[in-house]
Amino acid sequence: MEFAYPRPQMQRSNWTSLNGTWRFCYDDAREFALPSQIKTWPLRITVPFPPESEASGIGDRGFHPLCWYERDFDCEPSPGRVILRFGAVDYAARVWINGCLAVTHEGGHTPFWADITHMLNSSGSQRVTVQVDDDPHELAKPRGKQDWQLEPHAIWYPRTTGIWQTVWIERVPDNYIEKIRWTPEVETYAIGFEARVIGECAADLTVDVCLRNGEQLLAHDRYQVVDREVDRLIVLSDPGIDDYRNELLWSPERPTLLDATVRLMRGEEVVDEFTSYTALRSVHILRDRFMLNGRPYTLRLVLDQGYWPDTLLAAPGDDALRRDVELAKAMGFNGVRKHQKVEDPRYLYWADRLGLMVWEEMPSAYRFTRSAIKRTVREWTEVIERDYSHPCIIVWVPFNESWGVPELTAVGKQRHAVEALYHLTKTLDATRPVIGNDGWESSATDIIGIHDYDANIEHLRQRYGAEVQPEQLFDRRRPGGRILTLDGYPHRGQPIMLTEFGGIAFAMCPQPGVEHSWGYTEATDADEFARMYGDLMLTIIHTALFSGFCYTQFADTFQEANGLLCADRTPKIPIEQIAKLTRISRTHIPGGV
């Protein structure tokens, strides 16, 4: 089983995957508190596939609040440190090495790690044990589309419990760089660079950064480490003329990445070294338009839930992630809205490299409690920290359709929660637009997103056509029975986008175990499917009110048969036809790209 290095923006060579066969057991009665209490392991599981998935070798989708993992691995003690890393474990994890508690973590979508150097056996034979607590009925934790009922219903799907991204160990020196951060500044033709060093605070430590565009050297600088940190601005040589400047700018049409080599130095000795990458790319809002690299850019997005039939939220492998990026582009989209999922960093790597923009959205909790908000804030902070440096990410979305804050019109503290998450996100990342609550009931937001699944194109023209003024739209429109903006937050000229629409079901490829499929509207054959999709696209693309759109959806997802692709990624109509319809007459749109 081949898995690529899980942190593509800090690519080290000395690492070992711990994916593969682990011992496994359920602990429904919460009988065990320590690894030593478990005497038998009745099951085997293939990591990183969740036990609900067929690929795990278990395929049990019942209710199991607690489970345990264990495996042995070889790791000889040697100079330096050994770091154990987890890409994501849903939901709360406790990890032991050779019986010693190494780390605890709460949050099902973000990474964590432990320095296990001093827990290793001198013999070289090691044991890792993981306890996972994931109450399937708990609605006050961020869970996204994971169903709390036994069988998937409506728009919710099978649960994903436990380890669902890569587990690995890597060897690093006693002093090493644990974290970096890239911030492009297109206006000044510069890139901000930050690094955090772990280890002793030696006086002669420096960080050496080399940036290249292919064979072209752009910068080679060395910075003194002060209080274990480096925070500098790398100013590139500005050619001045747009034609030459544009060659270095990242966009879906030209996804130029700048390769980086980063070294931690003690004098002239290389202490730590890895490769990375960044890009020159800016995104912001100017009046009613989304701007990419200082120019108006029309967003053509597709909603992508990131599920696979046999592996659920976990990707089948790196090739599957790359293929999804390639398919979205091949269908004529320039971006995806990753819906209710924080996607694997390898997906973001391929989106960076191949040129696909990504809206990143926080998986929702479904109850409003103090605990739910604290959990959401903590995990959302970790999400932004993990993915800040990916040029493909262009928008952050903390809330969707008032999920987890269902009484925004009546309950002040729920409104405060949305506004607080908006401002927190802008504080942690001032370089990207933020949608506080996508779909309706907007308050603090840089973009007003509207969800409307009406398939009648005449209705859409009447609601959003040229004769409709924005103030009329916000006074009259009630998608899902909800107002578009909350009182006190009138439309202030922000871009308006149709961020969910379509949902045309064409059940040409039924999934095993799914008895009843559905969509928001239905096509009976391929010709009708193509006609309905084309009519919707022609209508939306010619609606000048919208500065972008997001079609639902990329692929069939369990009982939802409204994908452009089947669940196995087979196109329902020729992919060239989908692309032609997605791009139909787009050059006629004011500001279109």
C-alpha positions in Angstrom: 0.0 0.0 0.0 1.7 3.2 -1.2 1.1 6.5 0.5 3.0 9.7 -0.3 4.6 11.9 2.3 1.7 13.4 4.3 3.0 17.0 4.9 3.9 18.0 1.3 4.9 21.6 2.4 7.6 20.1 4.7 8.9 17.2 2.8 11.5 15.2 4.7 13.3 12.1 3.5 13.7 10.2 6.7 10.2 9.0 7.5 8.4 5.7 7.8 4.7 5.1 7.3 2.8 3.1 9.9 -0.2 2.5 7.7 -1.2 -1.1 7.1 -2.4 -3.8 9.4 -3.1 -3.0 13.1 -4.7 -5.0 15.8 -8.2 -3.6 16.6 -11.1 -4.0 19.1 -14.3 -2.3 20.1 -14.9 -1.3 23.7 -18.6 -0.5 23.7 -18.9 -1.0 27.5 -15.8 1.3 28.1 -14.2 -1.6 29.9 -10.5 -0.7 29.4 -8.6 2.4 30.5 -5.1 1.3 29.7 -3.5 -0.8 27.0 -2.3 -3.4 29.5 -5.9 -4.3 30.4 -6.6 -5.6 26.8 -5.7 -9.3 26.7 -7.1 -10.2 23.3 -7.4 -8.3 20.0 -10.2 -10.1 18.0 -10.0 -8.0 14.9 -7.4 -6.7 12.3 -7.9 -3.4 10.6 -6.1 -1.7 7.6 -5.1 1.8 8.6 -5.9 4.6 7.5 -9.3 3.3 6.5 -12.0 3.7 9.2 -13.7 0.6 10.6 -17.0 1.5 8.9 -15.4 1.2 5.5 -15.0 -2.0 3.4 -11.4 -1.2 2.7 -10.6 -1.4 6.4 -11.3 -5.1 6.4 -14.1 -4.6 9.0 -17.0 -2.8 7.4 -19.0 -2.4 10.6 -21.3 0.6 10.5 -23.0 0.0 13.8 -22.9 2.2 16.9 -19.5 1.9 18.6 -18.5 4.8 21.0 -15.0 3.5 21.8 -12.3 1.5 20.0 -8.6 0.6 20.3 -5.8 0.2 17.8 -2.4 -1.4 18.4 0.6 -2.4 16.3 4.3 -3.1 16.7 7.0 -1.4 14.6 10.8 -1.4 14.5 12.6 1.8 15.4 16.2 1.7 16.6 17.2 4.5 19.1 19.7 6.8 17.5 21.0 10.4 17.9 18.3 13.0 17.4 14.5 12.7 17.9 11.7 10.4 16.8 8.4 12.1 16.1 5.1 10.2 15.8 2.5 11.9 13.7 -1.2 11.4 13.0 -2.9 13.1 10.1 -6.4 12.8 11.6 -8.2 10.7 14.1 -11.9 11.1 14.7 -12.7 12.2 17.4 -10.7 12.1 20.7 -7.5 10.1 20.8 -5.1 8.9 23.5 -1.8 7.4 22.3 0.7 5.2 24.2 4.2 4.2 23.2 5.3 1.0 25.0 2.7 1.6 27.7 3.7 5.3 28.3 1.1 7.9 27.5 2.6 10.0 24.7 -0.2 12.4 23.6 -3.9 13.2 23.7 -5.9 15.1 21.1 -9.4 16.1 20.5 -10.7 17.0 17.1 -11.5 14.7 14.2 -10.0 16.6 11.3 -6.7 18.0 12.3 -3.1 16.6 12.9 -1.2 16.0 16.1 2.2 14.6 17.1 4.4 13.5 19.9 8.1 13.3 20.5 8.5 9.7 21.5 12.3 9.6 21.7 12.5 8.8 25.4 9.8 6.2 25.3 11.6 3.9 22.9 12.9 0.5 23.9 16.6 0.0 23.4 15.9 -3.3 21.6 14.4 -1.5 18.6 11.0 -3.2 18.9 8.3 -0.7 19.7 4.5 -0.8 20.3 2.0 2.0 19.7 -1.6 1.8 21.1 -4.4 4.3 20.3 -7.7 4.7 22.1 -10.4 6.5 20.1 -13.5 8.0 21.7 -16.1 8.9 19.1 -19.7 8.9 20.5 -21.9 8.3 17.3 -24.8 10.2 18.9 -22.9 13.3 20.1 -24.2 16.3 18.1 -22.2 19.0 20.0 -19.0 18.2 18.3 -17.9 19.1 14.7 -18.9 16.0 12.7 -19.8 17.3 9.2 -21.9 14.9 7.2 -21.5 11.9 9.5 -24.9 10.5 10.3 -26.1 10.0 13.9 -28.7 7.5 12.8 -27.9 3.9 12.2 -28.5 4.1 8.4 -27.6 7.2 6.3 -30.6 9.5 5.8 -31.4 12.7 3.8 -28.0 14.5 3.3 -26.0 12.6 5.9 -23.7 9.6 5.3 -21.9 6.8 7.1 -19.8 7.7 10.0 -16.0 7.7 10.0 -14.5 6.6 13.3 -10.9 6.6 14.4 -7.7 6.8 12.2 -8.5 8.0 8.7 -5.3 9.7 7.6 -1.7 8.5 7.5 0.2 7.6 10.6 4.0 8.0 10.4 7.2 8.5 12.2 10.1 10.7 11.2 13.6 11.2 12.5 14.7 14.7 13.1 17.8 16.2 14.8 17.7 17.6 18.3 17.3 21.0 16.8 14.8 21.1 14.0 12.2 23.2 12.3 8.7 22.1 13.3 6.6 24.6 11.5 6.8 27.1 8.6 4.4 29.6 7.1 4.4 31.3 3.7 2.5 34.6 3.0 2.6 35.9 -0.5 2.4 39.7 -1.1 1.8 40.1 -4.8 1.5 43.9 -4.6 5.1 44.2 -3.3 6.4 41.1 -5.2 7.4 39.5 -1.9 6.8 36.4 0.2 6.6 36.4 3.9 8.4 33.5 5.6 8.0 32.3 9.2 9.7 29.3 10.9 9.5 27.8 14.4 12.5 25.9 15.7 12.4 23.3 18.4 15.4 22.5 20.6 18.0 24.4 22.5 18.2 28.1 21.8 21.7 28.2 20.4 23.2 31.6 19.4 24.6 30.4 16.1 21.5 28.9 14.6 20.3 30.4 11.2 17.7 29.4 8.7 18.8 29.2 5.0 16.0 29.6 2.4 16.4 29.1 -1.3 13.5 29.9 -3.7 13.5 28.7 -7.3 11.1 28.8 -10.3 12.2 25.7 -12.1 15.9 26.3 -12.7 15.7 30.1 -12.1 17.1 31.2 -8.7 14.7 33.8 -7.2 16.2 34.3 -3.7 18.8 32.7 -1.4 18.8 34.2 2.0 19.9 33.3 5.5 18.2 34.5 8.7 19.3 34.5 12.3 17.1 32.4 14.6 15.9 34.6 17.5 14.0 33.1 20.4 13.5 30.0 18.3 11.8 32.0 15.5 12.4 33.5 12.1 9.9 36.0 10.6 11.2 37.7 7.5 10.0 39.1 4.1 11.7 37.7 1.0 11.6 40.5 -1.6 11.9 39.2 -5.2 13.4 41.0 -8.1 10.3 42.8 -9.7 10.4 42.8 -13.5 7.8 45.6 -13.4 5.9 44.8 -16.6 2.8 42.7 -16.2 3.6 40.2 -18.9 6.8 39.3 -17.0 5.2 39.5 -13.5 2.4 37.3 -14.6 4.7 34.4 -15.4 5.3 34.0 -11.6 1.7 34.4 -10.5 -0.3 31.4 -9.4 -3.8 30.8 -11.0 -5.8 27.9 -12.2 -4.8 28.7 -15.7 -1.1 28.9 -14.8 -0.4 27.2 -11.4 3.2 28.4 -11.0 4.7 27.0 -7.8 8.0 28.3 -6.3 10.1 25.4 -5.0 11.9 26.0 -1.7 14.7 24.3 0.1 14.8 25.2 3.8 17.8 24.4 6.0 18.5 24.9 9.7 22.2 25.8 10.0 24.7 25.8 12.9 27.5 27.9 11.5 28.1 26.2 8.1 26.8 22.8 9.3 23.3 21.7 8.0 21.4 20.6 11.0 17.9 20.1 9.5 16.7 20.2 5.9 13.5 19.7 3.9 11.8 20.9 0.7 8.7 23.1 0.5 6.9 25.3 -1.9 4.9 28.5 -2.1 3.3 30.7 -4.7 2.7 34.4 -5.6 -1.0 34.7 -5.4 -3.4 37.2 -3.9 -7.2 37.0 -3.3 -9.5 39.7 -2.0 -12.8 41.4 -2.5 -13.2 44.6 -4.4 -16.8 46.0 -4.4 -19.0 43.3 -5.9 -16.2 41.1 -7.4 -13.8 38.4 -6.3 -10.3 39.4 -7.2 -7.4 37.0 -8.1 -4.0 38.6 -8.4 -5.6 42.0 -8.6 -8.0 41.2 -11.5 -11.8 40.3 -11.4 -12.3 36.6 -11.5 -15.5 34.6 -11.9 -15.6 31.5 -9.7 -16.9 28.3 -11.3 -17.0 25.9 -8.4 -18.4 22.4 -7.8 -19.4 21.2 -4.4 -17.3 18.2 -3.4 -18.1 16.1 -0.3 -14.9 14.1 -0.4 -16.4 10.6 0.1 -15.5 7.3 -1.6 -17.7 4.2 -1.6 -15.2 1.8 -0.1 -13.1 4.2 2.1 -15.6 6.9 3.1 -13.9 10.1 4.2 -10.5 8.5 3.9 -8.9 8.7 0.4 -8.1 5.3 -1.3 -4.6 6.7 -1.9 -2.7 9.6 -3.3 -3.7 8.7 -6.9 -7.3 9.1 -6.0 -6.8 12.5 -4.6 -4.9 13.6 -7.7 -7.6 12.2 -9.9 -10.4 14.1 -8.2 -8.4 17.4 -8.8 -7.9 16.4 -12.4 -11.6 15.5 -12.9 -12.8 18.8 -11.4 -10.6 20.7 -13.8 -11.5 18.5 -16.8 -15.2 19.3 -16.2 -14.5 23.0 -16.7 -14.5 24.1 -13.0 -11.7 26.4 -11.7 -12.4 25.5 -8.0 -14.2 23.3 -5.5 -16.1 23.9 -2.4 -15.0 21.2 0.0 -18.3 20.7 1.8 -18.3 19.8 5.5 -14.9 18.2 5.3 -11.3 19.3 6.0 -9.6 17.5 3.2 -6.3 15.5 3.3 -3.3 17.8 2.8 -2.3 15.7 -0.2 -5.5 16.8 -2.0 -4.5 20.4 -1.3 -1.0 19.6 -2.7 -2.5 18.4 -6.0 -4.8 21.4 -6.1 -1.8 23.7 -5.6 0.3 21.9 -8.2 -2.4 21.4 -10.9 -4.3 24.6 -10.4 -7.6 24.2 -8.6 -9.0 26.8 -6.1 -10.5 25.5 -2.8 -13.1 26.9 -0.4 -12.3 25.3 2.9 -15.3 24.7 5.2 -15.5 23.7 8.9 -17.5 20.5 9.5 -20.5 21.4 11.6 -21.8 20.5 15.0 -25.6 20.3 15.1 -26.3 21.5 18.7 -25.5 25.0 20.0 -23.8 24.6 23.4 -20.8 26.2 25.0 -18.9 22.9 24.5 -19.8 22.8 20.8 -18.5 26.4 20.2 -15.3 25.8 22.2 -14.7 22.6 20.2 -15.4 24.4 16.9 -13.1 27.3 17.8 -10.2 25.1 18.8 -10.4 22.8 15.8 -11.0 25.6 13.3 -7.9 27.3 14.7 -6.0 24.2 14.0 -7.4 23.9 10.5 -6.3 27.4 9.6 -2.9 26.8 11.1 -2.5 23.5 9.1 -3.6 24.9 5.7 -2.6 28.6 5.8 0.3 28.2 3.3 -1.6 26.4 0.5 -2.1 28.8 -2.4 -5.1 26.9 -3.6 -7.2 27.9 -0.6 -9.0 31.1 -1.4 -11.9 31.3 1.0 -12.6 30.1 4.6 -16.2 29.1 5.6 -16.7 28.5 9.4 -20.5 27.9 9.2 -22.9 26.4 6.6 -26.7 27.0 6.5 -26.9 27.9 10.2 -26.0 24.3 11.2 -25.1 24.4 14.8 -26.5 27.9 15.2 -30.2 27.2 14.1 -31.8 30.2 15.8 -29.7 33.1 14.4 -32.7 35.4 14.0 -33.8 35.1 17.6 -30.8 34.1 19.8 -28.2 36.8 20.3 -25.4 34.5 21.4 -25.7 32.4 18.3 -25.3 35.5 16.2 -22.3 36.4 18.3 -20.8 33.0 17.6 -20.9 33.4 13.8 -19.5 36.9 14.1 -16.8 35.8 16.5 -15.7 33.0 14.2 -15.7 35.4 11.3 -13.4 37.9 13.1 -11.2 35.1 14.6 -10.7 33.8 11.1 -9.8 37.2 9.8 -7.4 37.6 12.7 -5.6 34.3 12.0 -5.5 35.0 8.3 -5.9 38.5 7.0 -5.1 37.5 3.4 -8.3 35.6 2.4 -12.1 36.4 2.3 -14.3 34.7 4.9 -18.0 33.7 4.7 -19.3 33.7 8.2 -22.4 31.5 7.4 -22.9 30.3 3.8 -26.4 29.9 2.3 -28.6 32.3 4.2 -28.9 34.4 7.4 -25.6 36.2 6.6 -24.2 38.6 9.1 -20.4 39.2 9.2 -19.2 38.0 5.8 -17.1 39.1 2.8 -19.3 37.2 0.3 -23.0 36.6 0.4 -23.7 33.0 -0.6 -27.2 31.9 -1.6 -28.4 28.3 -1.7 -31.3 27.8 -4.2 -32.2 24.4 -5.7 -35.1 25.5 -7.8 -34.7 23.8 -11.2 -37.1 26.0 -12.9 -34.9 28.4 -14.9 -37.8 30.9 -15.3 -38.1 31.2 -11.6 -34.3 31.7 -11.3 -34.5 34.5 -13.9 -37.3 36.2 -12.1 -35.4 36.1 -8.8 -32.0 37.0 -9.9 -32.4 38.6 -13.4 -31.2 42.0 -14.6 -34.4 43.8 -13.5 -34.0 42.6 -9.9 -32.2 45.1 -7.7 -30.1 43.7 -4.8 -32.3 45.4 -2.2 -35.3 43.6 -3.7 -33.5 40.3 -3.6 -32.7 40.6 0.1 -36.2 41.8 1.0 -38.1 39.0 -0.8 -35.9 35.9 -1.2 -36.4 33.1 1.4 -34.3 30.1 0.4 -35.1 27.2 2.7 -37.6 29.5 4.5 -34.6 31.6 5.7 -33.9 35.3 5.2 -30.7 36.0 3.2 -29.3 38.6 5.7 -29.9 39.2 9.4 -31.3 42.5 10.6 -28.5 44.9 11.1 -26.4 43.4 8.3 -27.8 44.8 5.0 -26.1 44.1 1.8 -23.0 46.4 1.7 -22.0 45.8 -1.9 -20.3 42.4 -1.3 -20.1 39.9 -4.1 -23.2 37.7 -4.4 -22.7 34.1 -5.4 -25.0 31.2 -5.9 -23.1 28.8 -3.7 -25.4 25.8 -3.9 -27.8 25.0 -6.8 -28.5 22.2 -9.3 -28.5 18.9 -7.6 -29.9 17.1 -10.7 -30.2 13.4 -9.9 -29.5 10.9 -12.7 -29.2 7.4 -11.1 -27.3 5.7 -13.8 -25.0 3.9 -11.4 -26.7 2.7 -8.2 -24.4 2.0 -5.3 -24.5 -1.3 -3.5 -26.5 -1.1 -0.3 -28.3 2.1 -1.3 -32.0 1.2 -1.8 -33.4 4.7 -2.5 -31.5 7.5 -4.2 -32.6 11.1 -4.6 -31.7 14.5 -5.8 -33.2 18.0 -5.7 -34.6 17.3 -9.2 -34.4 14.3 -11.5 -33.4 13.5 -15.1 -34.5 10.2 -16.6 -31.7 9.7 -19.2 -28.4 11.2 -20.2 -29.8 13.5 -22.8 -32.2 15.1 -20.3 -29.4 15.3 -17.7 -27.2 17.2 -20.2 -30.1 19.5 -21.2 -31.0 20.3 -17.6 -27.4 21.0 -16.6 -26.8 23.1 -19.7 -30.0 25.2 -19.1 -29.0 25.9 -15.5 -25.5 26.8 -16.4 -26.6 29.1 -19.2 -29.0 30.8 -16.9 -26.6 31.3 -14.0 -23.6 32.3 -16.0 -25.6 35.0 -17.8 -26.9 36.4 -14.4 -24.7 39.5 -13.9 -25.8 39.7 -10.2 -23.6 36.6 -9.5 -19.8 36.9 -9.4 -19.5 33.2 -9.0 -21.3 29.9 -8.5 -21.0 26.4 -7.0 -22.9 23.6 -8.6 -24.1 20.6 -6.5 -22.3 18.3 -6.9 -19.0 16.6 -8.0 -19.9 12.9 -7.5 -22.8 10.8 -6.3 -22.5 10.4 -2.5 -24.4 7.3 -1.2 -28.1 8.1 -1.4 -27.5 11.4 -3.2 -27.5 10.6 -6.9 -27.0 14.2 -8.0 -23.3 14.1 -9.0 -21.9 14.9 -12.4 -19.9 11.7 -11.8 -20.9 8.4 -10.4 -19.5 7.5 -6.9 -16.7 5.6 -8.6 -15.9 8.8 -10.7 -17.4 7.6 -14.0 -18.8 10.6 -15.9 -22.6 10.4 -16.4 -22.2 12.1 -19.8 -18.9 12.6 -21.7 -16.6 14.8 -19.6 -15.9 17.0 -22.6 -19.6 17.7 -22.8 -19.7 18.6 -19.1 -16.8 21.0 -19.6 -18.4 22.7 -22.6 -21.6 23.2 -20.6 -19.7 24.4 -17.5 -17.9 27.1 -19.6 -20.9 28.0 -21.8 -20.7 31.6 -23.0 -18.7 32.6 -20.0 -16.8 35.3 -22.0 -20.1 37.2 -22.3 -20.3 37.8 -18.6 -19.1 41.2 -17.3 -15.9 40.5 -15.4 -15.8 36.9 -16.6 -12.6 35.0 -16.9 
